[in-house]
Amino acid sequence: FGCTHCLVNAVFLFQRMRRDHLINGFVITWNVISSLTCIFFNKVVFQKYGWAHGVALTTFHFYMTFLGLVLCAALKVFEFKKTDAKKVLGLSVSFAVFIVTMNLSLRYNSVGFYQVSKVVDTPFVYLIQSLFYGVEYCYQVKLSLVVVMAGVLVVTTSENMYTSFTGLVFAAVGVTACSFYQVWVGTKQTELSMTSMQLLIYQAPISAILLTFCLPVTENLVAIRDFEYSWGLLGMILLISVAGFSVNLSVFVMIGRTSPMVYNILGHAKFVGVLAGGFLFFNDPLNARVLSGMSITCVGLWIFSYYKMNPPKKKGEDEHVV
């Protein structure tokens, strides 16, 4: 009887793990498709229509996210949960600071330096999880992080990189805020016993309002007001906002189900996808250096995925992700 009971438990555990992996795979695919769709729609708006106002678009994303979640709550897709908005303020502020400072970083730094600074998110997320939340990783996963970052650096590093003291400050603040935001998206769901939708419906409007107040600093409001809008451009902005809703929701679901590091590493995978998509759909050039960097990144992504799906047997050596 004891052997039978153990066998039944083992089968049940295997089926549950298999189901969880399938759900995680679906959520990750959802996030990748949504993100790449949003990025390529942005490129159309920036390049075809000449409306290059990134922070304003992000602000629209979060207003649309809030409206979409209100509709989902009204349709009983999820149950609204009351909590003190102050408990979500840090999460909302970190997102707004990240968006504003990284856009200002791009203004005061070269594109190459901006891209390199984004790579620093990965070790920052690791340090935050390790120092404040006691999360550890096996050496194989740590190695994969190094390989992924090396691949991205090969792609983004260029000879004409430059920065300034002001640009360096904006980059440092942006990286720090972005890293804390990624970690807090997961920890706040656990701390407040909320689902991704229940938490995001609080964060979205606060972040949108904060970004609205920052628009005079980050955008040329006169240029936005006097721009000659067409129905095609307005339709694309609406589509981008809907895609942004999908991206925001998938980020919260994915981090809640996996971990901030999985989301962070997936960002590097999407970077490779953006390069490939830019070559296929926008005729962006790909040289030997970019291709080699993409290949190195993919090797690191494979190592990371393998050891997260098949962690070493030794207890306490790796973060458990279901």
C-alpha positions as CSV (number, residue, x, y, z in Angstrom):
1,F,0.0,0.0,0.0
2,G,2.9,2.4,0.9
3,C,4.6,1.8,-2.5
4,T,1.3,2.4,-4.3
5,H,0.7,5.6,-2.4
6,C,4.2,6.9,-3.2
7,L,3.7,6.0,-6.9
8,V,0.4,7.9,-7.1
9,N,1.9,10.9,-5.4
10,A,4.9,10.8,-7.8
11,V,2.5,10.7,-10.9
12,F,0.4,13.5,-9.5
13,L,3.5,15.6,-8.9
14,F,4.9,14.9,-12.4
15,Q,1.5,15.9,-14.0
16,R,1.4,19.1,-11.9
17,M,5.0,20.0,-12.9
18,R,4.3,19.3,-16.5
19,R,1.1,21.4,-16.4
20,D,2.9,24.3,-14.7
21,H,5.7,24.2,-17.3
22,L,3.2,24.3,-20.1
23,I,1.4,27.3,-18.5
24,N,4.7,29.0,-18.0
25,G,5.6,28.3,-21.6
26,F,2.4,29.8,-22.7
27,V,2.8,33.0,-20.6
28,I,6.4,33.4,-21.8
29,T,5.3,33.1,-25.4
30,W,2.4,35.5,-24.8
31,N,4.9,38.1,-23.4
32,V,7.4,37.6,-26.3
33,I,4.7,38.0,-29.0
34,S,3.1,41.0,-27.2
35,S,6.5,42.7,-26.7
36,L,7.7,42.2,-30.2
37,T,4.4,43.4,-31.6
38,C,4.5,46.5,-29.5
39,I,8.2,47.2,-30.4
40,F,7.6,46.8,-34.2
41,F,4.4,49.0,-34.0
42,N,6.5,51.6,-32.2
43,K,9.0,51.5,-35.1
44,V,6.2,52.1,-37.6
45,V,5.0,55.1,-35.6
46,F,8.5,56.5,-35.2
47,Q,9.8,55.8,-38.7
48,K,6.8,55.9,-41.0
49,Y,4.7,58.6,-39.3
50,G,7.6,60.5,-37.6
51,W,5.8,60.7,-34.2
52,A,8.8,59.8,-31.9
53,H,7.4,60.4,-28.4
54,G,8.3,57.2,-26.4
55,V,7.3,58.4,-22.9
56,A,4.0,59.7,-24.2
57,L,3.3,56.3,-25.8
58,T,4.2,54.5,-22.5
59,T,1.8,56.8,-20.7
60,F,-1.0,55.8,-23.1
61,H,-0.1,52.2,-22.5
62,F,-0.8,52.5,-18.8
63,Y,-4.0,54.4,-19.2
64,M,-5.2,51.7,-21.6
65,T,-4.0,49.0,-19.2
66,F,-6.0,50.6,-16.4
67,L,-9.1,50.8,-18.6
68,G,-8.6,47.2,-19.8
69,L,-8.4,46.0,-16.2
70,V,-11.5,47.9,-15.2
71,L,-13.4,46.2,-18.1
72,C,-12.0,42.8,-17.0
73,A,-13.1,43.4,-13.4
74,A,-16.6,44.4,-14.6
75,L,-16.8,41.2,-16.7
76,K,-15.7,39.2,-13.6
77,V,-12.5,38.0,-15.2
78,F,-10.9,38.7,-11.8
79,E,-12.1,39.9,-8.4
80,F,-11.1,43.4,-7.4
81,K,-9.2,43.3,-4.1
82,K,-9.1,46.4,-1.8
83,T,-5.7,47.4,-0.4
84,D,-4.0,50.6,0.7
85,A,-2.6,52.3,-2.5
86,K,0.4,53.4,-0.5
87,K,1.6,49.8,-0.4
88,V,1.9,49.9,-4.3
89,L,3.4,53.4,-4.4
90,G,7.0,52.2,-4.4
91,L,6.3,49.9,-7.3
92,S,4.5,52.6,-9.3
93,V,7.2,55.2,-8.6
94,S,10.0,52.8,-9.5
95,F,8.4,52.2,-12.9
96,A,7.9,55.9,-13.6
97,V,11.5,56.8,-12.6
98,F,12.8,53.9,-14.7
99,I,10.9,55.1,-17.8
100,V,11.8,58.8,-17.4
101,T,15.5,58.4,-16.5
102,M,16.2,55.8,-19.2
103,N,14.7,58.1,-21.8
104,L,16.8,61.0,-20.5
105,S,19.8,58.6,-20.5
106,L,19.3,58.1,-24.2
107,R,19.2,61.9,-24.7
108,Y,22.6,62.5,-22.9
109,N,24.4,59.2,-23.9
110,S,25.1,57.5,-27.2
111,V,22.8,54.7,-28.2
112,G,25.6,52.2,-27.7
113,F,26.2,53.3,-24.1
114,Y,22.4,53.3,-23.5
115,Q,22.2,49.7,-24.7
116,V,25.2,48.6,-22.6
117,S,23.7,50.2,-19.5
118,K,20.5,48.2,-19.9
119,V,22.6,45.0,-19.7
120,V,23.6,46.0,-16.1
121,D,20.0,45.2,-15.1
122,T,20.8,41.5,-15.0
123,P,23.5,41.7,-12.2
124,F,21.5,44.3,-10.4
125,V,18.5,42.0,-10.3
126,Y,20.7,39.2,-9.0
127,L,22.2,41.4,-6.3
128,I,18.8,42.7,-5.1
129,Q,17.4,39.2,-4.9
130,S,20.5,37.8,-3.2
131,L,21.0,40.7,-0.7
132,F,17.4,41.4,0.2
133,Y,15.5,38.2,-0.5
134,G,18.0,35.4,0.1
135,V,17.7,34.0,-3.5
136,E,20.7,32.0,-4.7
137,Y,21.6,30.4,-8.1
138,C,23.7,27.4,-9.0
139,Y,27.0,28.2,-10.8
140,Q,25.6,26.9,-14.1
141,V,22.9,29.6,-14.0
142,K,25.4,32.2,-13.0
143,L,27.6,31.2,-15.9
144,S,24.6,31.5,-18.3
145,L,24.0,35.1,-17.1
146,V,27.6,36.0,-17.9
147,V,27.3,34.4,-21.4
148,V,24.1,36.2,-22.1
149,M,25.5,39.5,-21.0
150,A,28.7,38.9,-23.0
151,G,26.6,38.2,-26.2
152,V,24.5,41.4,-25.8
153,L,27.7,43.5,-25.1
154,V,29.2,42.1,-28.3
155,V,26.1,43.4,-30.2
156,T,25.8,46.7,-28.5
157,T,29.4,47.9,-28.0
158,S,30.6,50.3,-30.6
159,E,33.6,52.5,-31.2
160,N,31.6,55.8,-31.0
161,M,30.2,55.2,-27.5
162,Y,30.2,58.2,-25.3
163,T,28.6,59.4,-22.1
164,S,28.6,62.4,-19.7
165,F,28.3,62.9,-16.0
166,T,24.6,63.8,-16.4
167,G,24.0,60.8,-18.7
168,L,25.8,58.5,-16.3
169,V,23.6,59.6,-13.4
170,F,20.5,59.1,-15.4
171,A,21.7,55.7,-16.6
172,A,22.5,54.6,-13.0
173,V,19.2,55.8,-11.6
174,G,17.3,54.1,-14.4
175,V,19.1,50.8,-14.0
176,T,18.5,50.8,-10.3
177,A,14.8,51.7,-10.6
178,C,14.2,49.1,-13.4
179,S,15.9,46.4,-11.3
180,F,13.8,47.1,-8.2
181,Y,10.7,47.3,-10.3
182,Q,11.2,43.8,-11.8
183,V,11.8,42.4,-8.3
184,W,8.9,44.2,-6.7
185,V,6.4,43.0,-9.3
186,G,7.0,39.5,-7.9
187,T,7.4,40.2,-4.2
188,K,4.4,42.6,-4.0
189,Q,2.1,39.8,-5.4
190,T,3.2,37.6,-2.6
191,E,3.3,40.2,0.1
192,L,-0.2,41.5,-0.6
193,S,-1.6,38.1,-1.6
194,M,-2.8,39.5,-4.9
195,T,-3.0,38.1,-8.4
196,S,-1.2,39.9,-11.3
197,M,-4.4,41.6,-12.3
198,Q,-5.3,42.7,-8.8
199,L,-1.9,44.3,-8.3
200,L,-1.6,45.9,-11.8
201,I,-5.0,47.6,-11.5
202,Y,-3.5,49.7,-8.7
203,Q,-0.1,50.3,-10.2
204,A,-1.2,51.2,-13.7
205,P,-3.2,54.5,-13.0
206,I,-0.6,55.7,-10.4
207,S,2.3,55.2,-12.9
208,A,0.3,56.8,-15.7
209,I,-0.5,59.9,-13.7
210,L,3.2,60.2,-12.6
211,L,4.3,59.9,-16.2
212,T,1.8,62.5,-17.3
213,F,3.4,65.0,-14.9
214,C,6.8,64.1,-16.3
215,L,5.9,64.7,-19.9
216,P,6.9,68.4,-19.9
217,V,10.4,67.2,-19.0
218,T,10.7,64.3,-21.4
219,E,8.7,65.4,-24.4
220,N,8.2,68.5,-26.6
221,L,4.5,69.1,-25.8
222,V,4.3,71.9,-28.4
223,A,5.4,69.4,-31.1
224,I,2.9,66.8,-29.9
225,R,0.1,69.4,-30.0
226,D,1.0,70.9,-33.4
227,F,1.7,67.5,-35.1
228,E,-0.5,66.8,-38.2
229,Y,-2.3,63.7,-37.1
230,S,-3.9,61.2,-39.5
231,W,-6.4,58.4,-38.9
232,G,-3.6,55.9,-39.7
233,L,-1.4,57.4,-36.9
234,L,-4.2,57.5,-34.4
235,G,-5.1,53.9,-35.2
236,M,-1.5,52.8,-34.7
237,I,-1.3,54.6,-31.4
238,L,-4.5,52.8,-30.3
239,L,-3.1,49.4,-31.5
240,I,0.2,50.1,-29.6
241,S,-1.8,51.0,-26.4
242,V,-3.7,47.7,-26.7
243,A,-0.5,45.8,-27.3
244,G,1.0,47.7,-24.3
245,F,-1.9,46.4,-22.1
246,S,-1.1,42.9,-23.2
247,V,2.6,43.4,-22.5
248,N,2.0,44.9,-19.0
249,L,-0.3,42.1,-18.0
250,S,1.9,39.4,-19.3
251,V,4.9,40.8,-17.4
252,F,3.0,40.7,-14.1
253,V,1.7,37.2,-14.8
254,M,5.1,35.9,-15.8
255,I,7.1,37.3,-12.9
256,G,4.4,36.1,-10.5
257,R,4.7,32.6,-11.9
258,T,8.4,32.4,-12.5
259,S,10.9,35.0,-11.2
260,P,12.3,38.5,-12.0
261,M,15.5,36.9,-13.4
262,V,13.5,34.8,-15.8
263,Y,11.8,37.9,-17.1
264,N,15.1,39.8,-17.2
265,I,16.8,37.1,-19.2
266,L,13.8,36.9,-21.5
267,G,14.4,40.6,-22.2
268,H,17.7,39.7,-23.8
269,A,16.0,37.0,-25.8
270,K,13.5,39.6,-27.1
271,F,16.5,41.9,-27.9
272,V,17.8,39.1,-30.3
273,G,14.2,38.8,-31.7
274,V,14.1,42.6,-32.3
275,L,17.4,42.4,-34.2
276,A,16.2,39.5,-36.3
277,G,12.8,41.2,-36.9
278,G,14.4,44.5,-37.9
279,F,16.5,42.6,-40.5
280,L,13.5,40.7,-41.9
281,F,10.9,43.5,-41.9
282,F,12.7,46.8,-41.8
283,N,15.9,46.0,-43.7
284,D,18.1,46.8,-40.7
285,P,21.7,45.7,-41.4
286,L,23.3,42.6,-39.7
287,N,27.1,42.3,-39.8
288,A,29.4,39.6,-38.5
289,R,29.8,41.2,-35.1
290,V,26.0,41.4,-34.5
291,L,25.5,37.8,-35.7
292,S,28.2,36.5,-33.4
293,G,26.8,38.4,-30.5
294,M,23.3,37.0,-31.2
295,S,24.8,33.5,-31.3
296,I,26.6,33.9,-28.0
297,T,23.4,35.3,-26.4
298,C,21.4,32.3,-27.7
299,V,23.9,29.9,-26.2
300,G,23.6,31.6,-22.8
301,L,19.8,31.5,-23.1
302,W,19.9,27.8,-23.8
303,I,22.2,27.2,-20.7
304,F,19.9,29.3,-18.5
305,S,16.7,27.6,-19.8
306,Y,18.2,24.1,-19.4
307,Y,19.4,24.6,-15.8
308,K,16.2,26.4,-14.7
309,M,14.1,23.5,-16.1
310,N,16.6,20.8,-14.8
311,P,18.2,22.3,-11.6
312,P,21.0,20.4,-9.8
313,K,19.8,17.9,-7.2
314,K,21.6,19.6,-4.3
315,K,19.1,21.4,-2.1
316,G,19.4,25.1,-1.6
317,E,21.7,25.6,-4.5
318,D,19.3,27.2,-6.9
319,E,16.1,29.2,-6.8
320,H,13.1,27.0,-7.3
321,V,10.9,28.1,-10.2
322,V,7.5,26.5,-10.9
